Amino acid sequence: MTNEECKKVVLDIIAEIAPDEDVSDVTSSVALREQLDLDSMDFLDIVMELRKKHGIEVPESEYGQLASLDSCAAYLTPLFNKSA
Amino acid sequence: MQLSRIVITGVGLTSPNGNTLDEFRSNLLAGQAGVTRIDMRYMGQVLAGICDFDAFKYQKRKEVRVGTRAGSISIYCAREAVADSGVDFDGMDKNRVGIYVGTTEHGNVETENEVHNISQFDYDTKYWSHHHNPRTVSNNPAGEASLNLKVTGPAYTVGAACAAGNLGLVHAVQMLRLGEVDFAIAGGVSESVRSFGIFAGFKSQGALAEHEDPNKASRPFDTKRNGIVVSEGGCLYTLERLEDAQKRGAKIYGEIAGYHVNSDATDYVLPNPERQTECMRAALDRASMKASDIHIVNAHATATPMGDIQECDAIRTVFADCPETYINNTKGYIGHAMGAAGALELAGNLGAFDDLTVHPSINVDELDPKCALPNLVLNKPVVAKRVDAILNNSFGMLGINSALIVKRFSE
């Protein structure tokens, strides 16, 4: 999986859990919460969907890695590739 | 002590046969029921009353996804009631607004869904949703409404089995009279049609209705009645002290004249006509009314074989020699809306203050002789000479009884 593919996976999850949000022009380097109406429960939803759909575990101490699309890709892409 | 007079100034509702008071009332007068068949997990097809209100009218898609059906019903009804009241809600001090939502139960639906969810993952609880607790706390239906309407006053549920719709209103009256709030949004809601456990429980009890025609399945007082049709729905009212309502020139649907709540203390599920009789009489006493002052009695009758007979015994006792008192029932149209039942059924009769028309109990092809009350309105509406007061019965499991009296408003 490439970083761009990983970002697409995360955006698809966000589109599902935050259906009122327009995820078409999210800036990768900017924090997701600065661009989208996401709360703490939404981030737990992202963690849960990664677990359910992709078997990826994000420990609580690493939640900060999900702040932006870039940081998501940097953290998650190796995990996806490791589990593949 | 002189108690404040409390009036109804707005109504918001959703029922299986209408999403506004006008639509609901029109269908009651037209004999139009709203029961259907749905697929129920583990059970196959069951009969149920389903509402088709637009949840997205007042909620974002995420709020609907994260919240509960009961929360959506509360929000829809509360918003509709507030709009109907004509109050300047934006300009109101939200600390002085109370939300009191009657519920039969809450949390069954969400818990069953989560158990089903983790069953897809070999019952590994790490897949159990973090939304479970906020969805299942018993104040959820009122809490979601407080979030949506930005109400910062007291907002909570009143658990009272199937008497809960009346109890929400009773509690609002008390809080307005105590001066705890200045404006109350109150009534009852139910999401029970999404819980297989509710249906399976009634079926095991021998109290779940079945009929080849869904709209004929709920048939209180008929000899062939065979149980309850479970429904979802909600009805919330806005209530105010009379002086506040008059000050802003509010439309007044009626005045809460009296109420009473008591308990059977005799059985988990079987009703007790003696306590029901006492409940209705105590409500009349509180209203300083005689039985003959009541022109419509909305019976709670759920179409169980014994329950209908026992309530009829109680009504017969209280309303003996009351030739101008009509008896009707709403469950033939919409089934049993559980925590919403009392509030919805009251709403169905409010229009009679204007048109003097008493909607009938429907689906009575052969009246059970033991339910043959004088002036029981069957299958066709009746135009009464007067409709000045309505007594609304709502009873529930564990023996909770409520009777609420609403009278035509006059200075």
Chai-1 contact restraints between the chains, C-beta under 6 A:
chainA,res_idxA,chainB,res_idxB,connection_type,confidence,min_distance_angstrom,max_distance_angstrom,comment,restraint_id
A,A18,B,K62,contact,1.0,0.0,6.0,A-B,restraint_1
A,P19,B,R61,contact,1.0,0.0,6.0,A-B,restraint_2
A,P19,B,K62,contact,1.0,0.0,6.0,A-B,restraint_3
A,D20,B,K60,contact,1.0,0.0,6.0,A-B,restraint_4
A,D20,B,R61,contact,1.0,0.0,6.0,A-B,restraint_5
A,D20,B,K62,contact,1.0,0.0,6.0,A-B,restraint_6
A,L44,B,H130,contact,1.0,0.0,6.0,A-B,restraint_7
